[in-house]
Amino acid sequence: YEHLQSDPKKVLKANGFHATFSDINLDGGNVVKLENKAILTTRVFKDNPELDKEELLRLLEAQLEAEIYTIPDITTELTGHSDGQVRFIDQNCVLVNELDGEYKYWRDGFLKMVEEANLKYVEMPSFILKDRKYPHTAVGCYLNFLEIGDLIVFPIFEIEGNRDDEALSVIRKAFPDRII
């Protein structure tokens, strides 16, 4: 939907920010980063078919100043974002949606990634909104939260079938020193 897209150069200039630009096609929601580690979905390879995977990873590592790890993108999911699937708690541990509810190919890819990255993980409850009026929704995805410094803006859904209390308990244990 190009008519809905903002020109990043204009937005940055208007807000007094300086940025380094790249020819890599990468959606910001597909970068989950903490210090020198970043997790992206394999959608980045599909979005940059002109680049060899190894070359793309090398470029991403240089530009993001991080070691890059990949998880499968969920092929039925519209955005290909990693931020609704996995989030860092710290350099050694990530939050992930409950693995029993994930596609086998995704679960296997995630488990391979955490083994390669030597990461631990904590599972976050989730649920799926079953309403044909909203086929593409993030309702039920508690990992789709916003972090601003020590503040976490955490979603609760307050609808039938929610798992708000369980999810709040997990996030509070994962980030005991944060304001949630």
CNS distance restraints for C-alpha pairs under 8 A (distance, minus, plus):
assign (resid   1 and name CA) (resid   5 and name CA) 6.92 0.50 0.50
assign (resid   6 and name CA) (resid  10 and name CA) 7.93 0.50 0.50
assign (resid   6 and name CA) (resid  11 and name CA) 7.27 0.50 0.50
assign (resid   7 and name CA) (resid  11 and name CA) 6.38 0.50 0.50
assign (resid   8 and name CA) (resid  12 and name CA) 5.99 0.50 0.50
assign (resid   9 and name CA) (resid  13 and name CA) 6.08 0.50 0.50
assign (resid  10 and name CA) (resid  14 and name CA) 6.02 0.50 0.50
assign (resid  11 and name CA) (resid  15 and name CA) 6.29 0.50 0.50
assign (resid  12 and name CA) (resid  16 and name CA) 6.05 0.50 0.50
assign (resid  12 and name CA) (resid  17 and name CA) 4.92 0.50 0.50
assign (resid  12 and name CA) (resid  18 and name CA) 6.68 0.50 0.50
assign (resid  12 and name CA) (resid  19 and name CA) 7.61 0.50 0.50
assign (resid  13 and name CA) (resid  17 and name CA) 5.95 0.50 0.50
assign (resid  13 and name CA) (resid  18 and name CA) 7.36 0.50 0.50
assign (resid  24 and name CA) (resid  48 and name CA) 6.76 0.50 0.50
assign (resid  25 and name CA) (resid  44 and name CA) 7.25 0.50 0.50
assign (resid  25 and name CA) (resid  47 and name CA) 6.02 0.50 0.50
assign (resid  25 and name CA) (resid  48 and name CA) 6.11 0.50 0.50
assign (resid  26 and name CA) (resid  30 and name CA) 7.05 0.50 0.50
assign (resid  26 and name CA) (resid  44 and name CA) 6.28 0.50 0.50
assign (resid  26 and name CA) (resid  47 and name CA) 7.40 0.50 0.50
assign (resid  27 and name CA) (resid  31 and name CA) 7.52 0.50 0.50
assign (resid  27 and name CA) (resid  81 and name CA) 7.51 0.50 0.50
assign (resid  29 and name CA) (resid  81 and name CA) 4.99 0.50 0.50
assign (resid  29 and name CA) (resid  82 and name CA) 6.41 0.50 0.50
assign (resid  29 and name CA) (resid  83 and name CA) 5.68 0.50 0.50
assign (resid  30 and name CA) (resid  39 and name CA) 7.80 0.50 0.50
assign (resid  30 and name CA) (resid  40 and name CA) 5.30 0.50 0.50
assign (resid  30 and name CA) (resid  41 and name CA) 6.38 0.50 0.50
assign (resid  30 and name CA) (resid  44 and name CA) 7.96 0.50 0.50
assign (resid  30 and name CA) (resid  80 and name CA) 6.67 0.50 0.50
assign (resid  30 and name CA) (resid  81 and name CA) 4.08 0.50 0.50
assign (resid  30 and name CA) (resid  82 and name CA) 4.63 0.50 0.50
assign (resid  30 and name CA) (resid  83 and name CA) 6.19 0.50 0.50
assign (resid  31 and name CA) (resid  38 and name CA) 6.46 0.50 0.50
assign (resid  31 and name CA) (resid  39 and name CA) 5.98 0.50 0.50
assign (resid  31 and name CA) (resid  40 and name CA) 5.22 0.50 0.50
assign (resid  31 and name CA) (resid  81 and name CA) 7.49 0.50 0.50
assign (resid  31 and name CA) (resid  82 and name CA) 6.33 0.50 0.50
assign (resid  31 and name CA) (resid  83 and name CA) 6.88 0.50 0.50
assign (resid  32 and name CA) (resid  38 and name CA) 5.46 0.50 0.50
assign (resid  32 and name CA) (resid  39 and name CA) 5.16 0.50 0.50
assign (resid  32 and name CA) (resid  40 and name CA) 6.60 0.50 0.50
assign (resid  32 and name CA) (resid  82 and name CA) 6.45 0.50 0.50
assign (resid  32 and name CA) (resid  83 and name CA) 5.84 0.50 0.50
assign (resid  32 and name CA) (resid  86 and name CA) 7.47 0.50 0.50
assign (resid  32 and name CA) (resid  87 and name CA) 6.27 0.50 0.50
assign (resid  32 and name CA) (resid  88 and name CA) 7.31 0.50 0.50
assign (resid  33 and name CA) (resid  37 and name CA) 5.68 0.50 0.50
assign (resid  33 and name CA) (resid  38 and name CA) 4.12 0.50 0.50
assign (resid  33 and name CA) (resid  39 and name CA) 6.39 0.50 0.50
assign (resid  33 and name CA) (resid  66 and name CA) 7.97 0.50 0.50
assign (resid  33 and name CA) (resid  88 and name CA) 7.32 0.50 0.50
assign (resid  34 and name CA) (resid  38 and name CA) 6.44 0.50 0.50
assign (resid  34 and name CA) (resid  88 and name CA) 6.64 0.50 0.50
assign (resid  34 and name CA) (resid  90 and name CA) 7.34 0.50 0.50
assign (resid  34 and name CA) (resid  91 and name CA) 6.72 0.50 0.50
assign (resid  35 and name CA) (resid  66 and name CA) 7.19 0.50 0.50
assign (resid  35 and name CA) (resid  91 and name CA) 7.54 0.50 0.50
assign (resid  36 and name CA) (resid  65 and name CA) 6.35 0.50 0.50
assign (resid  36 and name CA) (resid  66 and name CA) 4.10 0.50 0.50
assign (resid  36 and name CA) (resid  67 and name CA) 6.02 0.50 0.50
assign (resid  37 and name CA) (resid  66 and name CA) 4.84 0.50 0.50
assign (resid  37 and name CA) (resid  67 and name CA) 4.87 0.50 0.50
assign (resid  37 and name CA) (resid  68 and name CA) 6.19 0.50 0.50
assign (resid  37 and name CA) (resid  69 and name CA) 7.61 0.50 0.50
assign (resid  37 and name CA) (resid  91 and name CA) 7.44 0.50 0.50
assign (resid  38 and name CA) (resid  64 and name CA) 7.98 0.50 0.50
assign (resid  38 and name CA) (resid  66 and name CA) 6.01 0.50 0.50
assign (resid  38 and name CA) (resid  67 and name CA) 6.12 0.50 0.50
assign (resid  38 and name CA) (resid  68 and name CA) 5.02 0.50 0.50
assign (resid  38 and name CA) (resid  69 and name CA) 6.16 0.50 0.50
assign (resid  39 and name CA) (resid  68 and name CA) 5.92 0.50 0.50
assign (resid  39 and name CA) (resid  69 and name CA) 4.81 0.50 0.50
assign (resid  39 and name CA) (resid  70 and name CA) 5.51 0.50 0.50
assign (resid  39 and name CA) (resid  71 and name CA) 7.17 0.50 0.50
assign (resid  39 and name CA) (resid  82 and name CA) 7.01 0.50 0.50
assign (resid  40 and name CA) (resid  44 and name CA) 7.30 0.50 0.50
assign (resid  40 and name CA) (resid  68 and name CA) 7.30 0.50 0.50
assign (resid  40 and name CA) (resid  69 and name CA) 6.40 0.50 0.50
assign (resid  40 and name CA) (resid  70 and name CA) 4.94 0.50 0.50
assign (resid  40 and name CA) (resid  71 and name CA) 6.34 0.50 0.50
assign (resid  40 and name CA) (resid  81 and name CA) 7.53 0.50 0.50
assign (resid  40 and name CA) (resid  82 and name CA) 5.60 0.50 0.50
assign (resid  41 and name CA) (resid  70 and name CA) 5.23 0.50 0.50
assign (resid  41 and name CA) (resid  71 and name CA) 4.75 0.50 0.50
assign (resid  41 and name CA) (resid  72 and name CA) 5.26 0.50 0.50
assign (resid  41 and name CA) (resid  73 and name CA) 4.92 0.50 0.50
assign (resid  41 and name CA) (resid  80 and name CA) 6.55 0.50 0.50
assign (resid  41 and name CA) (resid  81 and name CA) 6.61 0.50 0.50
assign (resid  41 and name CA) (resid  82 and name CA) 5.58 0.50 0.50
assign (resid  42 and name CA) (resid  46 and name CA) 7.14 0.50 0.50
assign (resid  42 and name CA) (resid  70 and name CA) 5.99 0.50 0.50
assign (resid  42 and name CA) (resid  71 and name CA) 6.10 0.50 0.50
assign (resid  42 and name CA) (resid  72 and name CA) 5.14 0.50 0.50
assign (resid  42 and name CA) (resid  73 and name CA) 5.40 0.50 0.50
assign (resid  43 and name CA) (resid  47 and name CA) 6.11 0.50 0.50
assign (resid  43 and name CA) (resid  72 and name CA) 7.54 0.50 0.50
assign (resid  43 and name CA) (resid  73 and name CA) 5.60 0.50 0.50
assign (resid  43 and name CA) (resid  80 and name CA) 5.70 0.50 0.50
assign (resid  44 and name CA) (resid  48 and name CA) 6.25 0.50 0.50
assign (resid  45 and name CA) (resid  49 and name CA) 6.16 0.50 0.50
assign (resid  45 and name CA) (resid  51 and name CA) 7.88 0.50 0.50
assign (resid  45 and name CA) (resid  53 and name CA) 6.48 0.50 0.50
assign (resid  45 and name CA) (resid  56 and name CA) 7.77 0.50 0.50
assign (resid  51 and name CA) (resid  55 and name CA) 6.50 0.50 0.50
assign (resid  51 and name CA) (resid  56 and name CA) 5.89 0.50 0.50
assign (resid  52 and name CA) (resid  56 and name CA) 6.07 0.50 0.50
assign (resid  53 and name CA) (resid  57 and name CA) 6.13 0.50 0.50
assign (resid  54 and name CA) (resid  58 and name CA) 6.18 0.50 0.50
assign (resid  55 and name CA) (resid  59 and name CA) 6.21 0.50 0.50
assign (resid  56 and name CA) (resid  60 and name CA) 6.09 0.50 0.50
assign (resid  57 and name CA) (resid  61 and name CA) 6.03 0.50 0.50
assign (resid  57 and name CA) (resid  68 and name CA) 6.85 0.50 0.50
assign (resid  58 and name CA) (resid  62 and name CA) 6.30 0.50 0.50
assign (resid  59 and name CA) (resid  63 and name CA) 6.15 0.50 0.50
assign (resid  60 and name CA) (resid  64 and name CA) 5.75 0.50 0.50
assign (resid  60 and name CA) (resid  65 and name CA) 7.81 0.50 0.50
assign (resid  60 and name CA) (resid  66 and name CA) 8.00 0.50 0.50
assign (resid  60 and name CA) (resid  68 and name CA) 7.36 0.50 0.50
assign (resid  61 and name CA) (resid  65 and name CA) 5.36 0.50 0.50
assign (resid  61 and name CA) (resid  66 and name CA) 5.10 0.50 0.50
assign (resid  61 and name CA) (resid  67 and name CA) 5.65 0.50 0.50
assign (resid  61 and name CA) (resid  68 and name CA) 6.03 0.50 0.50
assign (resid  62 and name CA) (resid  66 and name CA) 7.14 0.50 0.50
assign (resid  69 and name CA) (resid 113 and name CA) 6.58 0.50 0.50
assign (resid  69 and name CA) (resid 117 and name CA) 7.20 0.50 0.50
assign (resid  70 and name CA) (resid 113 and name CA) 6.64 0.50 0.50
assign (resid  71 and name CA) (resid  82 and name CA) 7.85 0.50 0.50
assign (resid  71 and name CA) (resid 106 and name CA) 7.29 0.50 0.50
assign (resid  71 and name CA) (resid 109 and name CA) 5.71 0.50 0.50
assign (resid  71 and name CA) (resid 110 and name CA) 5.42 0.50 0.50
assign (resid  71 and name CA) (resid 113 and name CA) 6.48 0.50 0.50
assign (resid  72 and name CA) (resid 105 and name CA) 7.68 0.50 0.50
assign (resid  72 and name CA) (resid 106 and name CA) 5.59 0.50 0.50
assign (resid  72 and name CA) (resid 109 and name CA) 5.96 0.50 0.50
assign (resid  72 and name CA) (resid 110 and name CA) 7.25 0.50 0.50
assign (resid  73 and name CA) (resid  77 and name CA) 7.77 0.50 0.50
assign (resid  73 and name CA) (resid  80 and name CA) 5.44 0.50 0.50
assign (resid  73 and name CA) (resid  81 and name CA) 7.48 0.50 0.50
assign (resid  73 and name CA) (resid  82 and name CA) 7.68 0.50 0.50
assign (resid  73 and name CA) (resid 106 and name CA) 7.44 0.50 0.50
assign (resid  74 and name CA) (resid  80 and name CA) 6.60 0.50 0.50
assign (resid  74 and name CA) (resid 106 and name CA) 6.99 0.50 0.50
assign (resid  75 and name CA) (resid  80 and name CA) 7.64 0.50 0.50
assign (resid  77 and name CA) (resid 136 and name CA) 7.90 0.50 0.50
assign (resid  78 and name CA) (resid 136 and name CA) 7.38 0.50 0.50
assign (resid  81 and name CA) (resid  85 and name CA) 7.58 0.50 0.50
assign (resid  82 and name CA) (resid  86 and name CA) 6.04 0.50 0.50
assign (resid  83 and name CA) (resid  87 and name CA) 6.23 0.50 0.50
assign (resid  83 and name CA) (resid 143 and name CA) 6.93 0.50 0.50
assign (resid  83 and name CA) (resid 144 and name CA) 6.23 0.50 0.50
assign (resid  84 and name CA) (resid 141 and name CA) 6.56 0.50 0.50
assign (resid  84 and name CA) (resid 142 and name CA) 7.72 0.50 0.50
assign (resid  84 and name CA) (resid 143 and name CA) 5.12 0.50 0.50
assign (resid  84 and name CA) (resid 144 and name CA) 4.76 0.50 0.50
assign (resid  85 and name CA) (resid  96 and name CA) 5.80 0.50 0.50
assign (resid  85 and name CA) (resid  97 and name CA) 6.01 0.50 0.50
assign (resid  85 and name CA) (resid 143 and name CA) 6.48 0.50 0.50
assign (resid  85 and name CA) (resid 144 and name CA) 7.96 0.50 0.50
assign (resid  86 and name CA) (resid  94 and name CA) 6.48 0.50 0.50
assign (resid  86 and name CA) (resid  95 and name CA) 5.48 0.50 0.50
assign (resid  86 and name CA) (resid  96 and name CA) 4.60 0.50 0.50
assign (resid  86 and name CA) (resid  97 and name CA) 7.04 0.50 0.50
assign (resid  86 and name CA) (resid 143 and name CA) 6.82 0.50 0.50
assign (resid  87 and name CA) (resid  94 and name CA) 5.38 0.50 0.50
assign (resid  87 and name CA) (resid  95 and name CA) 5.10 0.50 0.50
assign (resid  87 and name CA) (resid  96 and name CA) 6.73 0.50 0.50
assign (resid  87 and name CA) (resid 143 and name CA) 6.89 0.50 0.50
assign (resid  88 and name CA) (resid  93 and name CA) 6.16 0.50 0.50
assign (resid  88 and name CA) (resid  94 and name CA) 4.23 0.50 0.50
assign (resid  88 and name CA) (resid  95 and name CA) 6.13 0.50 0.50
assign (resid  89 and name CA) (resid  93 and name CA) 5.51 0.50 0.50
assign (resid  89 and name CA) (resid  94 and name CA) 5.11 0.50 0.50
assign (resid  89 and name CA) (resid  95 and name CA) 6.46 0.50 0.50
assign (resid  89 and name CA) (resid 174 and name CA) 6.37 0.50 0.50
assign (resid  89 and name CA) (resid 175 and name CA) 7.16 0.50 0.50
assign (resid  90 and name CA) (resid  94 and name CA) 6.93 0.50 0.50
assign (resid  91 and name CA) (resid 119 and name CA) 7.95 0.50 0.50
assign (resid  92 and name CA) (resid 118 and name CA) 7.29 0.50 0.50
assign (resid  92 and name CA) (resid 119 and name CA) 4.98 0.50 0.50
assign (resid  92 and name CA) (resid 120 and name CA) 6.14 0.50 0.50
assign (resid  93 and name CA) (resid 119 and name CA) 5.25 0.50 0.50
assign (resid  93 and name CA) (resid 120 and name CA) 4.52 0.50 0.50
assign (resid  93 and name CA) (resid 121 and name CA) 5.18 0.50 0.50
assign (resid  93 and name CA) (resid 122 and name CA) 7.45 0.50 0.50
assign (resid  94 and name CA) (resid 119 and name CA) 7.13 0.50 0.50
assign (resid  94 and name CA) (resid 120 and name CA) 6.45 0.50 0.50
assign (resid  94 and name CA) (resid 121 and name CA) 4.76 0.50 0.50
assign (resid  94 and name CA) (resid 122 and name CA) 6.32 0.50 0.50
assign (resid  95 and name CA) (resid 121 and name CA) 5.65 0.50 0.50
assign (resid  95 and name CA) (resid 122 and name CA) 4.89 0.50 0.50
assign (resid  95 and name CA) (resid 123 and name CA) 5.79 0.50 0.50
assign (resid  95 and name CA) (resid 124 and name CA) 6.40 0.50 0.50
assign (resid  95 and name CA) (resid 143 and name CA) 7.63 0.50 0.50
assign (resid  96 and name CA) (resid 121 and name CA) 6.75 0.50 0.50
assign (resid  96 and name CA) (resid 122 and name CA) 6.22 0.50 0.50
assign (resid  96 and name CA) (resid 123 and name CA) 4.96 0.50 0.50
assign (resid  96 and name CA) (resid 124 and name CA) 5.74 0.50 0.50
assign (resid  96 and name CA) (resid 143 and name CA) 7.43 0.50 0.50
assign (resid  97 and name CA) (resid 101 and name CA) 7.80 0.50 0.50
assign (resid  97 and name CA) (resid 102 and name CA) 7.76 0.50 0.50
assign (resid  97 and name CA) (resid 123 and name CA) 5.43 0.50 0.50
assign (resid  97 and name CA) (resid 124 and name CA) 4.75 0.50 0.50
assign (resid  97 and name CA) (resid 125 and name CA) 6.18 0.50 0.50
assign (resid  97 and name CA) (resid 126 and name CA) 6.38 0.50 0.50
assign (resid  97 and name CA) (resid 141 and name CA) 7.88 0.50 0.50
assign (resid  97 and name CA) (resid 143 and name CA) 7.19 0.50 0.50
assign (resid  98 and name CA) (resid 102 and name CA) 7.07 0.50 0.50
assign (resid  98 and name CA) (resid 123 and name CA) 4.90 0.50 0.50
assign (resid  98 and name CA) (resid 124 and name CA) 5.49 0.50 0.50
assign (resid  98 and name CA) (resid 125 and name CA) 5.71 0.50 0.50
assign (resid  98 and name CA) (resid 126 and name CA) 6.84 0.50 0.50
assign (resid  99 and name CA) (resid 107 and name CA) 6.10 0.50 0.50
assign (resid  99 and name CA) (resid 123 and name CA) 7.12 0.50 0.50
assign (resid 102 and name CA) (resid 106 and name CA) 6.51 0.50 0.50
assign (resid 102 and name CA) (resid 107 and name CA) 6.03 0.50 0.50
assign (resid 103 and name CA) (resid 107 and name CA) 6.15 0.50 0.50
assign (resid 104 and name CA) (resid 108 and name CA) 5.99 0.50 0.50
assign (resid 105 and name CA) (resid 109 and name CA) 6.13 0.50 0.50
assign (resid 106 and name CA) (resid 110 and name CA) 6.03 0.50 0.50
assign (resid 107 and name CA) (resid 111 and name CA) 6.12 0.50 0.50
assign (resid 108 and name CA) (resid 112 and name CA) 6.15 0.50 0.50
assign (resid 109 and name CA) (resid 113 and name CA) 6.20 0.50 0.50
assign (resid 110 and name CA) (resid 114 and name CA) 6.29 0.50 0.50
assign (resid 111 and name CA) (resid 115 and name CA) 6.21 0.50 0.50
assign (resid 112 and name CA) (resid 116 and name CA) 6.20 0.50 0.50
assign (resid 113 and name CA) (resid 117 and name CA) 5.98 0.50 0.50
assign (resid 114 and name CA) (resid 118 and name CA) 5.62 0.50 0.50
assign (resid 114 and name CA) (resid 119 and name CA) 4.83 0.50 0.50
assign (resid 114 and name CA) (resid 120 and name CA) 6.72 0.50 0.50
assign (resid 114 and name CA) (resid 121 and name CA) 7.80 0.50 0.50
assign (resid 115 and name CA) (resid 119 and name CA) 6.45 0.50 0.50
assign (resid 124 and name CA) (resid 142 and name CA) 7.31 0.50 0.50
assign (resid 124 and name CA) (resid 143 and name CA) 7.40 0.50 0.50
assign (resid 124 and name CA) (resid 167 and name CA) 6.25 0.50 0.50
assign (resid 124 and name CA) (resid 170 and name CA) 6.61 0.50 0.50
assign (resid 125 and name CA) (resid 142 and name CA) 7.36 0.50 0.50
assign (resid 125 and name CA) (resid 163 and name CA) 6.63 0.50 0.50
assign (resid 125 and name CA) (resid 166 and name CA) 6.70 0.50 0.50
assign (resid 125 and name CA) (resid 167 and name CA) 5.64 0.50 0.50
assign (resid 126 and name CA) (resid 140 and name CA) 5.24 0.50 0.50
assign (resid 126 and name CA) (resid 141 and name CA) 5.54 0.50 0.50
assign (resid 126 and name CA) (resid 142 and name CA) 6.33 0.50 0.50
assign (resid 126 and name CA) (resid 162 and name CA) 8.00 0.50 0.50
assign (resid 126 and name CA) (resid 163 and name CA) 6.68 0.50 0.50
assign (resid 126 and name CA) (resid 167 and name CA) 7.72 0.50 0.50
assign (resid 127 and name CA) (resid 139 and name CA) 7.82 0.50 0.50
assign (resid 127 and name CA) (resid 140 and name CA) 4.59 0.50 0.50
assign (resid 127 and name CA) (resid 141 and name CA) 6.91 0.50 0.50
assign (resid 127 and name CA) (resid 161 and name CA) 7.33 0.50 0.50
assign (resid 127 and name CA) (resid 162 and name CA) 6.70 0.50 0.50
assign (resid 127 and name CA) (resid 163 and name CA) 7.15 0.50 0.50
assign (resid 128 and name CA) (resid 139 and name CA) 6.98 0.50 0.50
assign (resid 128 and name CA) (resid 140 and name CA) 5.49 0.50 0.50
assign (resid 128 and name CA) (resid 141 and name CA) 7.92 0.50 0.50
assign (resid 129 and name CA) (resid 137 and name CA) 7.76 0.50 0.50
assign (resid 129 and name CA) (resid 139 and name CA) 6.16 0.50 0.50
assign (resid 129 and name CA) (resid 140 and name CA) 6.51 0.50 0.50
assign (resid 131 and name CA) (resid 135 and name CA) 6.86 0.50 0.50
assign (resid 138 and name CA) (resid 144 and name CA) 7.57 0.50 0.50
assign (resid 139 and name CA) (resid 157 and name CA) 6.85 0.50 0.50
assign (resid 140 and name CA) (resid 157 and name CA) 7.06 0.50 0.50
assign (resid 140 and name CA) (resid 162 and name CA) 6.94 0.50 0.50
assign (resid 140 and name CA) (resid 163 and name CA) 7.90 0.50 0.50
assign (resid 142 and name CA) (resid 154 and name CA) 7.19 0.50 0.50
assign (resid 142 and name CA) (resid 155 and name CA) 5.97 0.50 0.50
assign (resid 142 and name CA) (resid 156 and name CA) 7.41 0.50 0.50
assign (resid 142 and name CA) (resid 167 and name CA) 6.81 0.50 0.50
assign (resid 144 and name CA) (resid 154 and name CA) 7.78 0.50 0.50
assign (resid 144 and name CA) (resid 155 and name CA) 7.36 0.50 0.50
assign (resid 145 and name CA) (resid 152 and name CA) 6.87 0.50 0.50
assign (resid 145 and name CA) (resid 153 and name CA) 5.83 0.50 0.50
assign (resid 145 and name CA) (resid 154 and name CA) 4.95 0.50 0.50
assign (resid 145 and name CA) (resid 155 and name CA) 6.25 0.50 0.50
assign (resid 146 and name CA) (resid 152 and name CA) 5.63 0.50 0.50
assign (resid 146 and name CA) (resid 153 and name CA) 5.04 0.50 0.50
assign (resid 146 and name CA) (resid 154 and name CA) 6.67 0.50 0.50
assign (resid 147 and name CA) (resid 151 and name CA) 5.81 0.50 0.50
assign (resid 147 and name CA) (resid 152 and name CA) 4.61 0.50 0.50
assign (resid 147 and name CA) (resid 153 and name CA) 6.42 0.50 0.50
assign (resid 148 and name CA) (resid 152 and name CA) 6.41 0.50 0.50
assign (resid 150 and name CA) (resid 177 and name CA) 7.77 0.50 0.50
assign (resid 150 and name CA) (resid 178 and name CA) 5.07 0.50 0.50
assign (resid 150 and name CA) (resid 179 and name CA) 6.14 0.50 0.50
assign (resid 151 and name CA) (resid 178 and name CA) 5.87 0.50 0.50
assign (resid 151 and name CA) (resid 179 and name CA) 4.82 0.50 0.50
assign (resid 151 and name CA) (resid 180 and name CA) 6.05 0.50 0.50
assign (resid 152 and name CA) (resid 178 and name CA) 6.89 0.50 0.50
assign (resid 152 and name CA) (resid 179 and name CA) 6.11 0.50 0.50
assign (resid 152 and name CA) (resid 180 and name CA) 4.85 0.50 0.50
assign (resid 153 and name CA) (resid 180 and name CA) 6.07 0.50 0.50
assign (resid 154 and name CA) (resid 180 and name CA) 6.54 0.50 0.50
assign (resid 156 and name CA) (resid 164 and name CA) 5.49 0.50 0.50
assign (resid 157 and name CA) (resid 162 and name CA) 6.35 0.50 0.50
assign (resid 157 and name CA) (resid 164 and name CA) 6.76 0.50 0.50
assign (resid 158 and name CA) (resid 162 and name CA) 6.26 0.50 0.50
assign (resid 158 and name CA) (resid 164 and name CA) 7.14 0.50 0.50
assign (resid 163 and name CA) (resid 167 and name CA) 6.14 0.50 0.50
assign (resid 164 and name CA) (resid 168 and name CA) 6.03 0.50 0.50
assign (resid 165 and name CA) (resid 169 and name CA) 6.22 0.50 0.50
assign (resid 166 and name CA) (resid 170 and name CA) 6.43 0.50 0.50
assign (resid 167 and name CA) (resid 171 and name CA) 6.24 0.50 0.50
assign (resid 168 and name CA) (resid 172 and name CA) 6.03 0.50 0.50
assign (resid 169 and name CA) (resid 173 and name CA) 6.28 0.50 0.50
assign (resid 170 and name CA) (resid 174 and name CA) 6.10 0.50 0.50
assign (resid 171 and name CA) (resid 175 and name CA) 6.02 0.50 0.50
assign (resid 172 and name CA) (resid 176 and name CA) 5.31 0.50 0.50
assign (resid 172 and name CA) (resid 180 and name CA) 7.45 0.50 0.50
